[in-house]
Amino acid sequence: MKKHLYTLVFGLIFCVSATGQNELTPSPYFEDNQFLVSWDIAFPMGDYLDETSFSGFRFEYRKFIDKNWAWGISTGWNSYSQKLDQQLYQTPDGGQAIFTDMIRTVFELPITVNGYYFLDQIGKFKPYAGLGLGTLYSRQEAFFNIYIIEENNWGFLARPEVGFHYELEYSMGLQAYAAYSYATNKNDGLGIDSLQHISFGVGAYWSY
């Protein structure tokens, strides 16, 4: 699975760099404002979870400074759930133990301020690279037998990404991206020292 993820990420990066080296056509005028909605598929990294999240979405506003530079704000969510087979679990002090299965869940809500650089448009494609910085609210839960461990926390979030727009009409089109998210959220009780994932998104944009 990781091999395929890396291939897709490098493919998008190659697309951005390759288009920058080809002969560029003049970019059409971009409206000042864009609103974007995307389906966000996330692949968690780390030891706590490894099940893919297909229930993520992302909402974003972008403001173009000129035809190449833009900034914006975004939010959204991802939700993960995974069931583990029965095994022996012990308290940190070793005083109690229980043999049971476990269900682990993680909910994430990012809020970021983003900066983007768009290459000049070639045909209907306009590749870009960007960076989002902000915060991540997360809820982590572990259900086993009649017990539950849960914690809510906030962390610092950094999210670089590459992607492209595909113009359908003058004021609307499609977008696709690949992003890596790193957040400093910690949960000592569940052995989480950060929350990381690779995500791929597809969606639509509207300019006005």
N, C-alpha and C positions, 0 to 999 in steps of 0.2 A: 504493500500500500504506500509506504513512504517513498519508494522508488518512483511510483506514478505521480505522487504529489510534487516531488522535486522536478520531475520532467515537465509538468504543467507550469510550475513557477518559472523555471528557466526558459520555457517557451515564450511566456509572456514578456520576460525581460529581454529576450532576443528580439521579439517583435518591436519593442520600444526602441532598442538601440539600432536595429536594422533600418527602421523607417527614418531614423534621424540621419542616416548616412546616405540615403537615396536622394534623388532630385526631388525637391519639395514643390508642391503647387501652392499658390496663395490660399491662405485660410479665409473662409467666409466669416463674415461678422458674427460674433457670438453675442446673444442678448446678455445683459448685465447679470441677470439672476437665473439660477437653475434650481429645480427641486427634483430630487432623485429618490426612488424607492427600489430596493434590491432584496432578493432572496439570498440569504447568507448561509452557506454550508460550511460547517466548522469541524476540523479534525483536531481534537485535543492532544496536547503533548504533555508527557509526565507520567507518573506512576499511578495516579489516583483514578483516572478514567482513560479509556481508549475507544469508546463508542462514538461514532460520528453523530453530530447534531444536524438534523435536517429541518429544524423548526426555528431557524434564525431569520430575522429581518433587519434591515437597516434603512434609516430615513435620514436624508441629508439636504441641507441648503448650501448652495455655492454662489459666491459673488465673484465675477470676473473683473480683474483689474485691467487687463488688456487681453489680447487673443491668446496669450500663452500662460499667464499667471492668474491663479484664482485662490481664494481662501473660503473657508466654510465651517459649519458646525454640523455634527451628526450624533445620532443616538440609535438605539436599536436593542436587540436582545439575542441571546443564544441560550438554549436549554438542553442539558445533557441528562441522560438517565442510563444506568447500567446495573444489571443484576449479576452478582457473583455467586458461585457455587458454595455449598456448605463447607465451612472450615472452622477452626478453633480461634476465637478472639479472646484476648486477655486485656485487662485494664493495665495502664502504664506501670502501676506498682506490682503487678502480678498477683494481686490478692483475689481477683475474681476472673472467671473464664466462662465462655459460653460457646457451644458448637451450633452454628446456624448459618443460613445464607444471609446475604446482605444486598440491599438496594442503595446505590449511591446516586445522588442527583446534584447538579450544579446549575444555578441560574446566573446569567451574567447580563448586566446592563451597562454598556459603555457610554460615556459622554466625552466627545473630543472636539478640539479646534484643529482644523486641517489646513495644510498648504499644499498646492498642486502646481506642477509645471506641465503644460501641454505642448507637445511637439506640433509643428504646423500640420494641417490636415492634408492627407493624401487620399484623393477620392472621397469616400464617405467615412474613412477611419481617422480618428484623432487620438493617438496614444498619449499616455500621461504617466507620471510618477508622483507620488505624494507621501506625506507624513502627517499622522494624527497624534496629538498629545492631549492627555486629559486624565480622566479618572474612571475607575471601574467599580461599580457596586456588584457584589456577588453574595449569593446565599448557597452554602454547602450543607448537604444533609446526608446522613447515613442511617438507614433503617435496618435493624436486625432484631428478630423476634419481637418482643414487646418494647424494645428500647429504641431511642432515637438520639443521635448526636447532630446538632445543628448550630450554625454560626452565620452571622451576617457581617460583612466587612467591606471596607473601601480600600482601594489601592491606586497607585500611579500607573497610568497606561501609556504605552508607546506602540504605534501601529504604522509601519511602513507598508506601502502597497504600490503595485503597478497595474495598469489596465488600459482600456481604450473605450472611446465612444464610437458608436456607429450611427450616422445620421439617417433618419428615415424621412423627415421633412425638415423645413427650416427651423422649426421651434421644438422638435421632439426627436427622440432616438432611443437607442439601446446602449447599455454599458455592461462591461464585464471586467472583473478585477481579481487579483490574487493578493492576499495580505497576510502579514504575520503580526500577531498580537502578543505583547508581553505585559503582564500586570503584576504588581508587587503584593497582591493579596496573599495573606498567610492564614493557615489554620493548623496550629500545632496538634490539636486533638486528632485530626485526620491525616497528618503528615504532609500537608500542602505548604510548600514554601514559595510558590508563585503559580499564576494561572497563565498558560500559554496555549495558543492554537494557531494553526494555519487555516485560512478560510478562502473560499472561492465564491464570488457573487455574480449574479446576473440580474439585470433589472432594466428600468426605463428612466429617462430624464425628460423634463419639460422646461423649456426656456421661456422667459417672459421679460 
